[in-house]
C-alpha cells in the first residue's frame, strides 16, 4: 500500500497497480511454456511460504486471484477467505473457496491445513501447462467425485522434473503432499544464482515508491497557500453553513460557557441541585449544557472538578437505573452520549489522573442503564476493557482495578440487548482479549483468576436469553400448526452466529493451549478433590466454579486435538467423581469424556460400565442420558466387541417421548444454536450397534436387539419421534440416523418370519408417519434450516432418500411376503405418497434421482399409482423438469422416466389425453436418435405402448418435429435397422406393429420398414422374431396398402418359413396368424402359390403334426 486517506463517505487506499490477471493470460494463450511457468511458480511459492510461515492459509487460490504486474511480477490477492492457522493445524472443515481448485479434503469437508493451498498451486500450474485444470466438469457433484476419486493424467510432453513437482503437490492424501521445506529444494522450484539475482533486481525496481522532487514540493506549497486563503477554508457556522465574519462567533461558541467560567462552581451547583432528590437526577439530564460540562471536566486539568463531575454523573446514572418507569427518548439519548464520552476519555483519565477516577468511571459504565445504545458504544466498551488489560501496571500490580475491569467485562457479556455486537467485537476487532483472559487463569490472586474463568465460560457458552436465533427443529416445527417458516433475516443471523461461535471456540482453545491450560486443569483437580456428594434435586446451580471450568474445557477439547491430549489425564478422573457432581457439572463431565474418546486420547474400556451406572441413576434426566449415550456411541463405532457387548445395554436405553425442559434447552443451546437434540445420541447409539452387528454378520444379536425393542416398546417412541420430534428433541441429523436405524431393522425383520406379524401391524402406523415427513411443510422447514447445523438441500435429499429406501424395501427384495407388499401398497396409496414425491421433484428433480426410480416402481406395481401420478400432474412435471432430455438429465434418470411414462401409457388409454397435453413427442423423437442404445430401446418400447390401446397418437407419430423436421416414424424406421443393439430392434418392431394395428393411416409411412421386418424373422432373439412377425401381419390388418411391398420383399413366404422352422410356440402362432392376415388378399395368395404351389398341403401337414390348438386354428 502506497498511501491511504478518507473522504466523508469512504476509506481509500492507494496500492500498486497490476494491469492483468493470470486468468486473462490463460484465456488468451491457453498454455505457457515450462520456463515461463517456472517464473510464475517461484513467485507463488515465495508468497505461499511467507503466508504459511506467518500461519495464514489463503484458501481461495485461483487464476482470478493472481495479478500480473507491468514487468511480469506476480501478486497474490483476495484474502477474503484467508484465516489464521490454529494451534491444532487441522483447522475447520467448512468449504471455502473455488471448487475447481479445491483439495480433496476440502470438498469432503474433512479437517484441513495449509497444504490445501499447495494442492491449489498444483492445479494452477497444471492448468498453465495443459490449458485446463486436471479435473474439469460443469456439474458440481461430478467435479467433486473427480477430485476425490480420479487420478491426475499428465501429458507425455511434460518434463519429468515438472511432472515430479506437480505429482508431489497433487497428492490426494494431504499427509503425502509435498510441503515445506521440500518444495523449496525441488529442482523445478529451486532458482539458480543468476535467476535469483535477476528476480531480486526486478523486485527492487517494481517495489520502489514514487518520489516527489523539489519543484513538485514548491508547487504543492503554493497551491496549499492558495487553498488556505480560499473561501472553503474560512470558518462557518456548523448549523447554517454560512461563512462567519472574522469577529463573529460560531453557534457553538455562543452556547459554550466561557473558558474562564468556574467549572468547579458549575459542578457544585449540579451536586447541590440533586442532593437527596431522586427526581433531581432526572432533571439533571435536562440540563442544557450537561454534555458540554462533562466533556470539559474530562478534558480539564482540575482534578477536584473531575472527581465531583464523576461522582454526580455516577449518582445520576445509578438512580436512573433504579427508576420504576422507563426513560424518555431524550433522556436515553443523553445517557448514551454520557457513556460514549466516558468510554472515549477513559484512557486519558487512566494515564493522566488518579486510578480512583478511572474506577469511578468504570463503576458508572457497569450500570445497566444506557446499554441498549448504539453499536459503536459496544465497540468502545470492549476497546476500553482491552486497553486497560493491556496496561502492564494494571495486570501486575493493581489487583482491585484489574478485578473491577474483569467485572465490567462480565456485566458487558451478560447484557442481553447487545450480546451479538459485543461478542462480534471481541471475535473480530479485539481478538487479543481472549489470550489476555487465558493468561490471567494463573494469576496469583484467586479472585482475578475466577473472574477471568467466568468471562471465558461466558465467551464459549453465553447466557441463552441473549440470542434470538433459536428455532425448533424442522420435524417439530412442521408438526406444530403455529410454527411458521423462519424469516430469511433470522436464518442469516443463525448462520452468522454459527460462524461466530466457531471462531470464538477456536480462539479460546488456541489461546488456552498457549497459556492457561495448566492452571485450568489444576483448577479442575482442586474442584474435583473438594467436591462433596450432593443431592441431585437440591443442588442444581448452573454457575458453579466447576461448571464454568468444564464448559471451557469441553468446548476447547471439541475444537482442538492438542488440548484434548493434554487434558486427557484430568478428564479420565471424571469416571470416579460423577456421583459428587450436580446436574450441570455431570453433563459437561460426560461430554468431556465423550469428546476425548472421539479423539482417541482416552481408553474406551470403562465406557460400558459408566453407561450402565448412569442408566441406573434415579431419577433419570434426559440430558445425562443423552450425554451417556453419546459416550457409549463413540465407543461402539469403532469396536466390534463393544457393539456385541452393548446388546445387553439396549434394555437400559431410556427414550422418553417428551424432552421439554428449560434446563435441557439452556445447556444444549450454545449461542442459541443446536446442532443436536437430546434424543439424538440415544438414536445414534442404537443405530451404530445395529449397523456394526449387521456389518460383521451377527444376525443372532440383531435378533436379540429386535426382541428387546419389542419388549420395551421402543417402536412407540420411534413413532413419537417421527411424528413431532419428541418435543423438539430430534435434530435433522438425529432424524436421519433414526431413518437409517429403521431401515436396518426393517431389512432384518422382512427376512425373519418371527417378526413379520408385528411388523405388518406396525406398518399401519409407521408408513403414514414416514410419508408425512415428505409433506411440504417439513421439507420447507428442513430446506431453510441452515446447512451449518444439519439442514439445507443435502439434508432434504438424504432424508427423502432414506424414507424411500425404507418404504420401497418390499418391492426390492426378492423373497418377501406378498401380504407385506400389498399392505405397503395400500398404505402408500392412502397416504398420498405419489403426490408428495412429485411435489419434491417439482423443486429438486435432479437432486432426487432415487424418487424417479421409486415412482417408476410404484407405477409398474399397480395401475392405481399410475392414476395418482397422472392426477397429480406428474406428466407435466416430466416435461417441466426435462426428465426426458439427456443433455440436462443423467442417463439413468432418463431411463427411469421413460419406464414410468411407458407404463402409464400401457396401463390405460384413459391416460392418453394427459400424455398428449404434456407434449412429450419431441423428447421421444430425440430419444429414438440417442447414441445410448438403452435409451433408444426404451423410447421404442414407450412409443409402442402409446399406441397399445388406440390410434390416439397416430397423427403425432407422422408429424415432422422441429428442429430437424423428422417424425417419430422416421425414428422408428432408423431403429428397426439398428445394427448393434438387439433391444432397440426388438422394441422398434413392437412399436411399428402397434402403429399399424388400429387404422391404415400410417401404413404408407411404415412401408420402408418391411424389408427389415422380413429380415428380422430370422433374428437370433426370439422376441424380435415374434414382434417382426406381428408387425408384418398388422400392416395389412386394415387395408391392402402394403400388399405390393410385402410381396416384393417375399413377406408371405418368409412368414411361412418362420411358421415351419420356428422352435418357439408363441412366435409360430403369431407367424401363422400374420400369414392369415396376408392371405386375405389375392395378391398375397398368388405370391404364395407362385413361390410354392403346394403350400396349402404344407400347411395341412403342419396342422396335422401340431398338438397346439391355436396352431391348428391359425
Secondary structure, DSSP 4 states (H G I P E B T S, - for coil): --EEEE-SS-EEEE-----EEHHHHHHHHS---HHHHHHHHHHHHHHHHHHHHTTEE-----GGGEEE-TTS-EEE---TT-EE--SSSSB-----S-GGG--HHHHTT--B-THHHHHHHHHHHHHHHHSS-SS--S-HHHHHHHHHHPPP---TTS-HHHHHHHHHHT-SSGGGS--TTHHHHSTTTPPPHHHHHHHHHHHHHHTPPP---HHHHHHHHHHHHHHHHSGGGS-B-TTT-PBPPTTPPPHHHHHSPPTTS-HHHHHHHHHHHHTT-HHHHHHHTT-TTHHHHHHHHHHSS-HHHHHHHHHHHHHHHHHHHT-SSPPPHHHHHHHHHHHHHHHHHHHHHHHHS-HHHHHHHHHHHHSSTTTTS-HHHHHHHHHHHHHHHH-HHHHHT-HHHHHHHHHHHHHHHT-STTHHHHHHIIIII-THHHHHHHHHTT-SSHHHHHHHHHHHHHHHS--GGG-S-----HHHHHH-TT-PPPPHHHHHHHHHHHHHHHHHHHHHHHHHHHTTHHHHHHHHHHHHHH-----TTT---TT-HHHHHHHHHHHHHHH-HHHHHHHHHHHHTHHHHGGGS-HHHHHHHHHHHHHHHHTT-S--TTHHHHHHHHHT-SS--HHHHHHHHHHHHHHHHT-HHHHHHHGGGGGG----S----HHHHHHH-BTTB-SS-TTHHHHHHHHHHHHHHHHTT-HHHHHHHHHHHHHTTHHHHHHHHHHHHHHHT--HHHHHHHHHHHHHHHHHHHT-HHHHHHHHHHHHHHHHHHHHTTSHHHHHHHHHS-GGGT-SHHHHHHHHHHHHHHHTHHHH-SS--HHHHHHHHHHHHHTTHHHHHHHHHHHHTTT-HHHHHHHHHHHHH-HHHHHHHHHTTHHHHHHHTTTT-TTTS-HHHHHHHHHHHHHHHHH-GGGHHHHHHHT-HHHHHHHHT-S-HHHHHHHHHHHHHHTSS-STTHHHHHS-BTTTTB-HHHHHHHHTT-SS-HHHHHHHHHHHHHHTTS-STTHHHHGGGHHHHHHGGG-SSHHHHHHHHHHHHHTTTS-STTHHHHHHTTHHHHHHHHHHH---HHHHHHHHHHHHHHTTSHHHHHHHHHH-TTHHHHHHHHHHH---HHHHH-
